[in-house]
Amino acid sequence: MSETLPEERSPEPVTTGGIATDLRDLGVEAGDSLLVHASLSSLGWVCGGPPAVVDALQRVLTEDGTLAMPTHTPGHSDPSWWENPPVPESWYETIRETMPPFRPEVTPTWGMGAVAECFRSYPEVHRSDHPNFSFAAWGNDAGSVVAGHQLDSRLGEGSPLARLYDLDGLVLFLGTDHGTNTSLHLAEYRTDSIPETVTRGAPVLEDGERRWVTYEDIAVDTDDFPACGAAFEEREPAAVRTGTVGVGSAKLLETRPMVDFAADWFDANRDFE
């Protein structure tokens, strides 16, 4: 199967400079703290591929800002949870005993897209050490954003999501939508209800030695994220800016009002029993 012709993806090349201009037009400014979810293919034919997107984001934010992306590795986990695809149960113990430990410097992302996978290896990028739900960050507050990522609070108060909330950060969708809005997970931890808990496992490196660890955390769910996000945008239109980056749709959202709204929305719309 041949690839789509460049001119079918965008009327002209999408460049680093063009992306930077589009980001500024959308409202991204130097010094912002920004969590990005990006689909490279949605932007058109990008000259230089993923590095062009990362370069543009860094150019606009400058070193006074902070750029963050989810660099999750859900496949670096207990095989009993794998579904797409599953593996034979007879393989479980071999996988648990031999899977290499999570190492922030080398372990690749899993299903996060080409831009996030590229970003994690950039110079001066810091990555949190959670074996399943790490985040990478660059810029002024990068170190503090990823530091102390708690094993049993993968997307909650002990995670980079909470640090970005504290920084009054922004969320940027580049060709994505609320279905991938990681920040809504933080709201799941802030509901008044008590969610179900699950036990997870992963291989980690401690004092130079590989070991398998297990941890308990709340069960998270993305099925209603699109509905929650749509309700937020309808209720708080001033907290959302829409535009185009390259040829793709883009949205810039304020984190604090979004997470605060979502926590209440989940309490009202989810059955926690």
Summary of the structure (lengths in Angstrom):
residues: 273
radius of gyration: 18.9
end to end distance: 48.4
largest distance: 54.2
contacts: 892
relative contact order: 0.17
helix: 37%
strand: 22%
